[in-house]
Amino acid sequence: MRRFWFAVALISTAALGSGCQPQVTACPAIAAAPVVSLTLTASYVPSVKAVHLKACQDGKCHEADLKMRSGSVSVPASCTPQPAGACSSVASPDGTKYGYLQMGSLTASPIQAEVTGTAADGTPLPTRALDFTPTVAQPWGGQCPATITASLLLDAMGLRQQ
């Protein structure tokens, strides 16, 4: 009889112990690139020939002439019949242009940004400056590292955080 109660106690303890284990959540092994991104609105693109971005954070400054690329949006494409139901999308140009400034590292500290450049007619663009704080998010939950992004938008009205 003593063995019976010992077995019951052992099984009960094992069952209770397994129910109290914390759930392990896998965090993706990816990170946001340490860059400040700059997007030119579609309406402003024809007015701009070249863009130069300077950004300072935590006492370190980085600057470069940005290589601007064509922006796009995702447009839904076809879907396969159910039950699999796989869908796809295609990139469609939206008239914007975007570029990136490598920062080496990016923190949640404020950034001082300054955009200069050349207009389409060869004259200097107005200097635009903005002090802003990067966006911190935890898209995979509080147990995973945060992502930090710094995105700016430039148009004829000025420079603002995106």
N, C-alpha and C positions, 0 to 999 in steps of 0.2 A: 504494500500500500504506500509505503514511503516513496518508492520509485515513481509511482503514479503521480503523487502530488508534486514531486520534483519535476517530472516531465511537464505537467500542467503549468507550473511556475515558469519553467524555461520557455515554453511556447508562448505564454502570455507576455513575458518580458520581451521576447524577440518581436512579437507583433506590435507591442506598444512602441518599442524603439524604432521600428521601421516607419511607423506612422508620423513620427516627430522629426524626421529628417528634413532639413530645409531644401526647398526646390532649387536645383542648380539651373541657372539660366546661362546659356552660352552667349557671349558677347561677340559680335562680328570683329574680325581682325582687320578692320579698315579704319581709316581716319580721314578727316577732311584735310585737304592740302593747305599748308600754311601760306595762303595767298590773300591779297586784296583783289577782288574782282571789280571790274568797271564795265558797265553796259551803257552803250549809247542808244538812246531811243530811236526808233525807225524814222521819226520826223526830223531828228537832228543829224543823222548819218550823212545826208548829202552836203551838210555844211562843214564837215570835218575831213581834213586831209591826214593829220597825224595827232597822236595824243601822247603826252608825257605825264606819268603819275609818280608823285613822291609821297611816301607814307612813313610816319615815324611812330614808334611804339616802344615804351620802356627805355627811352634814351637811344634807341637804334633807328637809323633812317635807311630806307631803301628807295631807289628810284630807277626808272627805266622808261624808254620809249616803248609803248605797248604795241605788240603785234596784235592787230584787231582781226577777229574772225567773224564770219557771218553767224548770226544767232538763228535759232529755230524753235519751233514748238512741236510737241508730239500730236499727231493726228491719228485717231483710231483707224485701224484697217480691218481686214476681215477676221471673222471668228469661225472656228470649226464647229460643226454640230455637236450637240450634247451627246453623251455625258462628259466627254473630255473637255469641251468648251474652251479650248486655247484661243486666245486673242492676241493680236499684234498691233503695233502702231508704226508709223513712219515719221521721220523728221521732215518738217516743212519749213522753209525759210520764212522768217517773220519780219525781215527788214532791219532788225537790230544788228549791232556789232558788239563784241565783247572781247576783253583782254584781261590778263592776270599779271600782278606784280608779286614775285616771290619774296616772302618775308623771312625765310629761314625758320622762324618759329612764330607762332601766333598765340597770344594770351587773351584773357578777357579784359585787359587794360584798355583805356581809351587810345584811339589812333587819331593822329593829326594828318589829314590827307590834303594834297594840293594837286590840282589838275591844270596843266597848261597844254599848249599844242598849237597847231597850225590849221587855219581855216582852209576851206576848199579854194579860196581865191588867193592863198599865200600869205594872208595877214595873220597876226597872232590871235589865237582864241583868247577870250577873257580868262584871267586866272580865277579859278574857283577853288575855294578852300572849305573844309568841313572837319570839325572835331566830332567823332562818333565812337560809340562803344560797340565792339563786335557782338554778334548774337551767339549766345550759349544755349545749346539744346541737348537733351538726353533722349534721342529718338528710340533707343533700345531699352529704356528704363533706367531707374536710379542706380542699379547694380552695375551698369556699364559706364565706361568713360564718356564724358561729355564731348560734343563736337563744337568747335568754335569756327564761325564763318564771318567774313567781313566783305560785304557786297555794296557797291555804290552804283548809282544811276545818274547819268549826265544827259541833260537836254538843254534847250535854249534858255530855260528859266534858271538853271543852276545845277548844283551837285547835291544829292541827297542819298541817305541810306536806303538800300533796297530791302 
